[in-house]
Amino acid sequence: MDRASLNATLENVVIKVVPMENLNGRKLVETGNLCERRNGRGVDLNRNWSVDWGKKEKDYDPYEENPGIAPFSEPETQIMWKLAISFDPHIWINVHSGMEALFMPYDHKNRTPDGLPSQQMRLLLEELNNVHCHKRCMIGSGGGSVGYLAHGTATDYVYDVVRVPMSFTFEIYGDSTASTKDCFKMFNPVDHATFKRALNDWAAAFFTIFKLGQHQIDVQSKAAVPKVDKWVSIDEYFDGYLMGRRNRYGKKMEVHDVGMQEIRTYFRLFLLSSVLLLFMFCSRISKAGRQIVSAIPI
């Protein structure tokens, strides 16, 4: 991608990068446990999301795939969940290593979704594979490509629940010749030339997906993504759903923690109260709302 095209792309997108989700797990790896994939509490964070959470396959390994005591039980997953809800992206990319692959939903099913968004995702991945992956990358659903189903993953959640029209898992490096006990070599380039090639290829791939994604994503495409029926708790509603809504001027509405407990309390009282309390509740919310809600331009 030339510099002019790169600058034009960057002028029209907002990119948020989380360089490290599993800080405590990374510390364990740095102390010598190179095959550790769980967080500091022994939970696989990519099994801790709510879509199909807790389902166990016949080859389930409780050490490798511990989903936690409940969906979103882990602070790291909660942080990522709130980011996904508040940012409300058009493209989500979950970056892994261990092989070279371009995956789309689903991880918990042996198939891809139906409809236009799925077709757009596949076309985009095929282009990336041809241009940047040099036709080496596997393409398809995670569950249908890697030989096992994964339940409670981030990518399935942001596609089905957050309704991000383009949700991906990229596996950006893998050494198939490495021993299963040599996790460093299996998941990381060990020489400068390989490292530089992987860095250049995937950096270019990310910018290409941002550029092509702008042309493929229709503003209305989010409505076409199937929405999973689910019960939404009061806390989830206020912490998540309300956080990501837009006001009539098209600006982000960010709900701050200040006063949230008070709003929850009043909302619960409202559910249990008589019609007489309705006016009091609405009046109190309108006063509190001016203090805790701010518009953040993007």
N, C-alpha and C positions, 0 to 999 in steps of 0.2 A: 504494500500500500504506500503510495507516494505521500509526501509531507502535506500537500494541499488537501488531499482526500482525508488524511488522518485528522488534520485540524478541523475540517468541515464536520467530520463525524463527532469529534469531541465537543464542538459547539452546540450540538443538538441532543446530547445525552447527559444524564446525571448518573455517575457510577459510584456505587458504594462497595468497598472492599473490606472484608473481614480477614485479615492475614492469618489469624490463628484463633480457632474456636475452642480447642481443647488444651488450655494452658497447663493444667495440672498433669494431663496425660503426656504432654510434651516434656515436662520436667522429669517424668519417670523414664522416658526414652533417653533423655540426656544423661541420666545416671547409669545407663547401660542396659536397660530393658528395651532393646531395640524393636521387639515385636509387639509391644504394648499398644493397643488401639483404644482402650477404654479411658474414661476420665478418672479423676482421683478417687471416686467412690465406686469404681468397678463397673460402670454402666457404659454401654456402647451408645454414644449420642445419636448415631444414625439408625437407632432402633427405638428411640424415645419419643418420636412424634406420634400423633394420634391415629393416623389412617392405618387401619388394620393392625393396631398396636397389640403386642403380646402374643400373636399367633406363632406357634412353633412348628417348624417342619420336622420331618423324621430325622434329619441330620443335625438338628439343633444342638449347638454347643453353648451351654450356659456361661462358660468362661468367656467365649469370644463374642456372644451376641446377647448379653444381659440387657433387657430392654428397660430396666428400672422398675420401681414399684408401681408406677402409674405413668400415663402419658404426660410429658412435660414435667417430670419429677425433678429433672436436673436443671440447675441454674443456667448452664450454658445453652441448653435447648430453649429455655424461657427467653433468654436474651435474643437468640436468633428468631424465635417466633414473633417477638414484639417488633423486631426490625422488619421482618417480612410484612407484617400487618401495617405498620406505620408508613413504610416506604412505598408499598403497593407497586412493585416493579412490573415491567412488561417482560423482562428476561431475568431468569434466575439460573445461576451456574454453580453447582456444588462440585468443588475440585477435589479429586482423589488421585492416588497413584497406586500402581500395582500391575497395570497393563496399559495399553493404548486403546482408548475406546471413547465413543461419543454416544452417550445413552440419553434416552428420553423416557418419560413414564411408560409403563409402570414398573416399579420394583417388586410389588407384591402380587403381580399377575404376569402370566406368560403371554402378554400381548401389549400392544400400544393402544392408546385411546382412539375413539372414532371421531370423525368430523374434520372440519377445515383446520383448526389449530394443530392437530396431529400431522396433517399433510404438510403444513408450513414448517413444522419442526423437522420433519424428515428431509425435506428439500434443503433446508439450511444446513443440516448435518452432512448431507451428501456433498454439498459445495465445500464445506470445511474439510472433509475427508480428502477430496480431490486436490484442493489447493495447498493445504497446510499440513495435513497428516500423510500426504503422499500415498494415499489409498491403503495405509497400514491399519487404520483404526476400525474397530468393530462398531457397527451402527445398529440401533434397535432399542427395544425396551430393556431395562436392566434385568428384569426378571426373566426375560426370554433369551438373554444372550450369555449370561455368566454361568448358567448351569444350576442356579438355585434362586429361590424367591427370598426377598428381604422385606420384612414387615416393620412398619413404623418409621419409614425413612422421611427425610426432609423434602426430597424432590417430589414424592407422591403427595405430601401434604400441601406444598405451595401450589401444586397444579390443581388438585381436587378441591381444596378448601379456600386458599387465598385466591385461586383462580388466575394465577399467572399464566398467560397464554403460551409462553415458551419457557419450559422448565427442564433443565438439563443436569446430568452428572457427567463430568469429563474426567476420564482417567488419563493423566497426562504423561505417565512414564511407567514402564515395567520392564524388568529383565527376566525373561522366561528361562534363562540358563542358570539363574541363581538358585541355590539351595533354599528350601522352605525355612530353614533355620537361619539363613543369612538375610534378615529382613532389611538391613541397610542397603545391600546391593540390589535386592529385589525391588525396592521402592524408590531408590535414588540413583542418579548418575554418579559414577565413581571416578570419572576422568573429565578433564576440562572440555574437551571437544564435544563429548556427548551432552554435557551440561549446557554448553552454549547452543547446541542445535535444538535441544528441548526448549530452552528459554526463548530463542528466536521464533521457533515454529508456533509455540502456544501464545506468545505475546501478540503475534500477527493474527492468530486465529481469533483471539478475543476481540480485537478491533474489527475484524471482518464480520463477526457475528453482531456487533453493535451496528455496523453500517448496513448490513443486509436486513437485520431485524427491523430497522426503521421503515424499510420499504414493505416488509411482509406483514407487519402487525397493523391491523385495522383497529381503530379506536373501539369499535363495537365487538371485536373478537372475544373480549373477555366474557361477554354475555353468553357466548356459544360454548364455553367450557362447562362441562357438566358439574353441577354443584352437589356435594355430598350432603345428604340430610343428616343433621346432627343437633343434639341439644346444646345450647349455649348457656353457660352459667352467667350469673350477674357479673361476677368478677371478670370473666373472660370478655363479656360484652364491653364493659367500661375500659378494661386494660387494653383490649385489642381492637375490636370493631370500631369503636368511637374514635380511637386514636388515628385511624387512617382515613377518615372521611374528609371530603373537601367541602369548603363553603361555596357560596354562590359566586364568589369572585375567582374561583379556581385555585385558591391558595391552600396549602396544607394546613390541617387543623391538628395541633399536637396537644394532647391532654397531659397535663403535668401531674405529678404525684400529689401536689399540694391540694388538699381538700377531697381527694378521691375516696378516702374512707368515709367521709361525711356524706358524700353522694350515695355511696353504696348503702349506708345505713338508712338514709331517707328513701331510697328506692325500695328496700325491703319493707319498710314501714308502709309505703304506699301500697304494696301488694297485699298487705294484711289489713289495711285500714278500710274504712267506709268511704263512700263517695264524698263525704263531707271534707275529708282530708286532702282531696285531690287539688283543690285550689291552693292550699297551704304548701303542698309539695312543689307544685309548679312554680309558685312564687319564690320559694327558697332556692330552687335550682337555677332560676333565671338570674338571681342575685349572685349566687356562687359562680355561675358560668362565666360571668364577665371577669372574675378574678383569676380563674384557673385555665382558661382557654386562650391560646394565642395563635395568631396566624403566622406561619413561617413560609415565606416565598421560596419557590424552587425554580 
